Amino acid sequence: MSTSSIDNDGQGMIVNPKPTADNQDWDGDEADRADRLRFEEEQAMIREQSEARAAKAAAEAEAAKKATA
């Protein structure tokens, strides 16, 4: 078996390390942390909008019920 003159030692390859049992404290780099923060903020905004819509729908249903009574 012959080896090529270009060894594939991983240089130039994208590596996304994942936490393992040996490395549970891996937190990624600054971009990973920024992505998580942005995602958490978006999820909080979605939750707030959803709760506001649910409250508005409940208030409209209550108003409709009072109007028909």
KEROVEX-381626 format. One line per field, with one value per atom (N, C-alpha, C, O): residue number from 0; residue in three letters; atom name; x, z, y negated. Coordinates in nm, 4 decimals. Each point is the difference from the previous one (the first is absolute). Last residue first. Layout:
REM KEROVEX-381626
resi: (NUM,...)
resn: (ala,...)
name: (CA,...)
east: (X,...)
up: (Z,...)
north: (Y,...)
***
This chain:
REM KEROVEX-381626
resi: (68,68,68,68,67,67,67,67,66,66,66,66,65,65,65,65,64,64,64,64,63,63,63,63,62,62,62,62,61,61,61,61,60,60,60,60,59,59,59,59,58,58,58,58,57,57,57,57,56,56,56,56,55,55,55,55,54,54,54,54,53,53,53,53,52,52,52,52,51,51,51,51,50,50,50,50,49,49,49,49,48,48,48,48,47,47,47,47,46,46,46,46,45,45,45,45,44,44,44,44,43,43,43,43,42,42,42,42,41,41,41,41,40,40,40,40,39,39,39,39,38,38,38,38,37,37,37,37,36,36,36,36,35,35,35,35,34,34,34,34,33,33,33,33,32,32,32,32,31,31,31,31,30,30,30,30,29,29,29,29,28,28,28,28,27,27,27,27,26,26,26,26,25,25,25,25,24,24,24,24,23,23,23,23,22,22,22,22,21,21,21,21,20,20,20,20,19,19,19,19,18,18,18,18,17,17,17,17,16,16,16,16,15,15,15,15,14,14,14,14,13,13,13,13,12,12,12,12,11,11,11,11,10,10,10,10,9,9,9,9,8,8,8,8,7,7,7,7,6,6,6,6,5,5,5,5,4,4,4,4,3,3,3,3,2,2,2,2,1,1,1,1,0,0,0,0)
resn: (ala,ala,ala,ala,thr,thr,thr,thr,ala,ala,ala,ala,lys,lys,lys,lys,lys,lys,lys,lys,ala,ala,ala,ala,ala,ala,ala,ala,glu,glu,glu,glu,ala,ala,ala,ala,glu,glu,glu,glu,ala,ala,ala,ala,ala,ala,ala,ala,ala,ala,ala,ala,lys,lys,lys,lys,ala,ala,ala,ala,ala,ala,ala,ala,arg,arg,arg,arg,ala,ala,ala,ala,glu,glu,glu,glu,ser,ser,ser,ser,gln,gln,gln,gln,glu,glu,glu,glu,arg,arg,arg,arg,ile,ile,ile,ile,met,met,met,met,ala,ala,ala,ala,gln,gln,gln,gln,glu,glu,glu,glu,glu,glu,glu,glu,glu,glu,glu,glu,phe,phe,phe,phe,arg,arg,arg,arg,leu,leu,leu,leu,arg,arg,arg,arg,asp,asp,asp,asp,ala,ala,ala,ala,arg,arg,arg,arg,asp,asp,asp,asp,ala,ala,ala,ala,glu,glu,glu,glu,asp,asp,asp,asp,gly,gly,gly,gly,asp,asp,asp,asp,trp,trp,trp,trp,asp,asp,asp,asp,gln,gln,gln,gln,asn,asn,asn,asn,asp,asp,asp,asp,ala,ala,ala,ala,thr,thr,thr,thr,pro,pro,pro,pro,lys,lys,lys,lys,pro,pro,pro,pro,asn,asn,asn,asn,val,val,val,val,ile,ile,ile,ile,met,met,met,met,gly,gly,gly,gly,gln,gln,gln,gln,gly,gly,gly,gly,asp,asp,asp,asp,asn,asn,asn,asn,asp,asp,asp,asp,ile,ile,ile,ile,ser,ser,ser,ser,ser,ser,ser,ser,thr,thr,thr,thr,ser,ser,ser,ser,met,met,met,met)
name: (N,CA,C,O,N,CA,C,O,N,CA,C,O,N,CA,C,O,N,CA,C,O,N,CA,C,O,N,CA,C,O,N,CA,C,O,N,CA,C,O,N,CA,C,O,N,CA,C,O,N,CA,C,O,N,CA,C,O,N,CA,C,O,N,CA,C,O,N,CA,C,O,N,CA,C,O,N,CA,C,O,N,CA,C,O,N,CA,C,O,N,CA,C,O,N,CA,C,O,N,CA,C,O,N,CA,C,O,N,CA,C,O,N,CA,C,O,N,CA,C,O,N,CA,C,O,N,CA,C,O,N,CA,C,O,N,CA,C,O,N,CA,C,O,N,CA,C,O,N,CA,C,O,N,CA,C,O,N,CA,C,O,N,CA,C,O,N,CA,C,O,N,CA,C,O,N,CA,C,O,N,CA,C,O,N,CA,C,O,N,CA,C,O,N,CA,C,O,N,CA,C,O,N,CA,C,O,N,CA,C,O,N,CA,C,O,N,CA,C,O,N,CA,C,O,N,CA,C,O,N,CA,C,O,N,CA,C,O,N,CA,C,O,N,CA,C,O,N,CA,C,O,N,CA,C,O,N,CA,C,O,N,CA,C,O,N,CA,C,O,N,CA,C,O,N,CA,C,O,N,CA,C,O,N,CA,C,O,N,CA,C,O,N,CA,C,O,N,CA,C,O,N,CA,C,O,N,CA,C,O)
east: (-7.4366,-0.0791,-0.0954,-0.0724,0.4002,-0.1143,-0.0875,-0.1123,0.5125,-0.0833,-0.1244,-0.1050,0.4449,-0.0752,-0.0967,-0.1094,0.4014,-0.0939,-0.0865,-0.1200,0.4684,-0.1076,-0.1060,-0.1196,0.5077,-0.0809,-0.1176,-0.1111,0.4248,-0.0741,-0.0918,-0.1145,0.4083,-0.1030,-0.0861,-0.1215,0.4920,-0.1036,-0.1120,-0.1170,0.4880,-0.0729,-0.1115,-0.1103,0.4030,-0.0842,-0.0836,-0.1172,0.4321,-0.1089,-0.0941,-0.1217,0.5103,-0.0907,-0.1199,-0.1135,0.4581,-0.0720,-0.1012,-0.1117,0.3945,-0.0925,-0.0816,-0.1203,0.4635,-0.1106,-0.1033,-0.1201,0.5081,-0.0795,-0.1185,-0.1112,0.4282,-0.0794,-0.0897,-0.1142,0.4117,-0.1008,-0.0902,-0.1220,0.4935,-0.1022,-0.1130,-0.1170,0.4874,-0.0738,-0.1118,-0.1118,0.4048,-0.0843,-0.0848,-0.1194,0.4407,-0.1098,-0.0971,-0.1217,0.5129,-0.0891,-0.1196,-0.1132,0.4500,-0.0700,-0.0990,-0.1118,0.3958,-0.0999,-0.0805,-0.1210,0.4813,-0.1083,-0.1104,-0.1184,0.5074,-0.0754,-0.1170,-0.1090,0.4049,-0.0773,-0.0836,-0.1149,0.4120,-0.1098,-0.0884,-0.1226,0.5143,-0.0970,-0.1209,-0.1137,0.4715,-0.0637,-0.1078,-0.1108,0.3775,-0.0907,-0.0739,-0.1198,0.4486,-0.1140,-0.1000,-0.1208,0.5246,-0.0851,-0.1235,-0.1102,0.4387,-0.0700,-0.0929,-0.1108,0.3828,-0.0989,-0.0801,-0.1220,0.4792,-0.1104,-0.1081,-0.1189,0.5220,-0.0833,-0.1198,-0.1091,0.2858,0.0733,-0.0972,-0.1182,0.0552,0.0134,0.0806,0.0668,-0.1488,-0.1043,0.0107,-0.0670,0.2199,0.0243,-0.1150,-0.1162,0.1730,-0.0011,0.0299,0.0186,-0.0204,-0.1354,-0.0045,-0.1067,0.4398,0.0077,-0.1391,-0.0501,0.1382,0.1247,0.0034,0.0794,-0.4421,-0.0004,0.1249,-0.0030,-0.1168,0.0034,-0.0040,0.0008,-0.1268,0.0368,-0.0047,-0.0890,0.2127,-0.1204,0.0418,0.1011,0.1260,0.0118,-0.1303,-0.0705,0.1943,-0.0946,0.0072,-0.0691,0.3723,-0.0141,-0.0950,0.0257,0.1590,-0.0842,-0.0190,-0.0386,0.4792,-0.1303,-0.0775,0.0594,0.3972,-0.0898,-0.1382,-0.0872,0.4571,0.0143,-0.0908,-0.0095,0.0730,-0.1109,0.0129,-0.0934,0.3874,0.0140,-0.1070,0.0116,0.1369,-0.1220,0.0059,-0.0489,0.4560,-0.0634,-0.1225,0.0037,0.2826,-0.0769,-0.0713,-0.0964,0.3550,0.0929,-0.0704,0.0652,-0.2366,0.0086,0.0959,0.0322,0.0005,-0.0568,0.0152,0.0982,-0.1459,0.0837,-0.0719,-0.1229,0.1310,-0.0848,0.0885,0.0897)
up: (2.6395,0.1217,0.0352,0.0989,-0.4593,-0.0346,0.1201,-0.0155,0.0603,-0.0948,-0.0349,-0.0266,0.3010,0.0741,-0.0937,0.0415,-0.2341,0.0875,0.0775,0.0166,-0.2838,-0.0846,0.0847,-0.0266,0.2420,-0.0422,-0.0860,0.0134,0.1144,0.1175,-0.0360,0.0447,-0.3728,0.0241,0.1191,-0.0023,-0.0966,-0.1033,0.0199,-0.0204,0.3040,0.0291,-0.1024,0.0360,-0.1053,0.1168,0.0350,0.0351,-0.3797,-0.0429,0.1161,-0.0181,0.1127,-0.0816,-0.0447,0.0031,0.2274,0.0912,-0.0770,0.0470,-0.2970,0.0770,0.0951,0.0155,-0.2589,-0.0888,0.0740,-0.0214,0.2538,-0.0246,-0.0904,0.0229,0.0581,0.1208,-0.0192,0.0459,-0.3904,0.0097,0.1207,-0.0081,-0.0518,-0.1008,0.0073,-0.0152,0.2960,0.0409,-0.0990,0.0403,-0.1499,0.1141,0.0448,0.0261,-0.3591,-0.0533,0.1115,-0.0182,0.1432,-0.0720,-0.0567,0.0064,0.2012,0.1001,-0.0672,0.0484,-0.3257,0.0618,0.1049,0.0107,-0.2125,-0.0968,0.0593,-0.0194,0.2751,-0.0084,-0.0970,0.0273,0.0063,0.1233,-0.0011,0.0441,-0.4032,-0.0052,0.1242,-0.0106,-0.0039,-0.0975,-0.0079,-0.0069,0.2730,0.0598,-0.0924,0.0445,-0.2068,0.1055,0.0640,0.0265,-0.3454,-0.0632,0.1034,-0.0178,0.1725,-0.0558,-0.0678,0.0124,0.1468,0.1130,-0.0498,0.0516,-0.3698,0.0512,0.1142,0.0068,-0.1777,-0.0958,0.0456,-0.0149,0.2650,0.0164,-0.0952,0.0382,0.0541,-0.0073,0.0139,0.0285,0.2030,-0.1330,0.0034,0.0987,0.2754,-0.0209,-0.1370,-0.0262,0.3682,-0.1260,-0.0290,0.0041,0.3737,0.0195,-0.1283,0.0044,0.0455,0.0192,0.0128,-0.0147,-0.1263,-0.0175,0.0128,-0.0962,0.1230,0.0565,0.0010,0.0728,-0.2643,0.1425,0.0667,0.1173,-0.5411,0.0249,0.1495,0.0775,-0.4673,0.1339,0.0116,-0.0545,-0.4099,0.0796,0.1393,0.0166,-0.4778,0.1144,0.0782,0.0134,-0.5222,0.0999,0.1193,0.0032,-0.4635,0.1112,0.1003,0.0498,-0.5950,0.1046,0.1064,-0.0292,-0.2950,0.0146,0.1110,0.0966,-0.2206,-0.1007,0.0060,-0.0797,0.2939,-0.0246,-0.1140,-0.1025,0.2636,0.0527,-0.0240,0.0291,-0.1882,0.1445,0.0612,0.1161,-0.5732,0.0471,0.1528,0.0683,-0.4513,0.1124,0.0441,0.0091,-0.4761,0.0804,0.1090,-0.0264,-0.2852,0.0443,0.0850,0.0708,-0.0767,-0.0922,0.0554,0.1189,-0.0417,0.0592,-0.0984,-0.0739,0.0058,-0.0088,0.0648,0.0025,0.0325,0.0000,0.0000,0.0835)
north: (-3.7892,0.0294,-0.1095,0.0107,-0.0148,0.0843,0.0283,0.0480,-0.3016,-0.0713,0.0805,-0.0584,0.2449,-0.1028,-0.0735,-0.0383,0.3532,0.0708,-0.1001,0.0218,-0.1864,0.0519,0.0700,-0.0112,-0.1396,-0.1149,0.0471,-0.0514,0.3735,-0.0443,-0.1164,-0.0052,0.1589,0.1016,-0.0396,0.0194,-0.2893,-0.0148,0.1014,-0.0324,0.0622,-0.1208,-0.0226,-0.0413,0.4018,0.0265,-0.1227,0.0133,-0.0566,0.0880,0.0301,0.0038,-0.2494,-0.0805,0.0837,-0.0475,0.2662,-0.0886,-0.0851,-0.0217,0.2955,0.0840,-0.0864,0.0214,-0.2304,0.0388,0.0836,-0.0168,-0.0994,-0.1200,0.0326,-0.0477,0.3868,-0.0261,-0.1216,-0.0001,0.1001,0.1052,-0.0222,0.0144,-0.2952,-0.0280,0.1017,-0.0351,0.1039,-0.1196,-0.0318,-0.0320,0.3845,0.0356,-0.1184,0.0151,-0.0900,0.0815,0.0377,-0.0055,-0.2172,-0.0905,0.0768,-0.0480,0.2985,-0.0801,-0.0950,-0.0175,0.2687,0.0865,-0.0760,0.0196,-0.2417,0.0198,0.0866,-0.0277,-0.0318,-0.1255,0.0123,-0.0503,0.4145,-0.0139,-0.1274,0.0006,0.0696,0.0957,-0.0122,0.0019,-0.2587,-0.0505,0.0925,-0.0467,0.1894,-0.1172,-0.0544,-0.0298,0.3803,0.0470,-0.1157,0.0103,-0.1163,0.0670,0.0481,-0.0162,-0.1642,-0.1053,0.0600,-0.0534,0.3490,-0.0625,-0.1105,-0.0148,0.2227,0.0960,-0.0615,0.0150,-0.2652,0.0045,0.0970,-0.0282,-0.0023,-0.1193,0.0014,-0.0422,0.5214,-0.1249,-0.1165,0.0196,0.4805,-0.0581,-0.1274,-0.0309,0.3270,-0.1001,-0.0646,-0.1000,0.5511,-0.0686,-0.0935,0.0405,0.2742,-0.1441,-0.0768,-0.1216,0.6088,-0.0515,-0.1516,-0.0596,0.4574,-0.1446,-0.0614,-0.0582,0.5322,-0.0524,-0.1522,-0.0595,0.2951,0.0307,-0.0558,-0.0372,-0.2265,0.1433,0.0224,-0.0956,-0.3171,0.0418,0.1522,0.0654,-0.2818,0.0186,0.0433,0.0683,-0.3399,0.0891,0.0054,-0.1000,-0.0097,-0.0456,0.0937,0.1018,-0.2472,0.0932,-0.0624,-0.1096,0.0671,-0.0569,0.1065,0.1132,-0.1529,0.0642,-0.0687,-0.0478,-0.0485,-0.0514,0.0618,-0.0345,0.3207,-0.1424,-0.0428,0.0676,0.3897,-0.0784,-0.1488,-0.0747,0.4350,-0.0127,-0.0886,-0.0394,0.3157,-0.0645,-0.0043,0.0900,-0.0803,0.0685,-0.0785,-0.1228,0.1638,-0.0951,0.0786,0.0718,0.1567,-0.1029,-0.1056,-0.0768,0.5894,-0.1122,-0.1043,0.0000,0.5379,-0.1205,-0.1129,-0.0064,0.5665,-0.1193,-0.1167,-0.0060,0.5731,-0.1179,-0.1230,-0.0118)
***
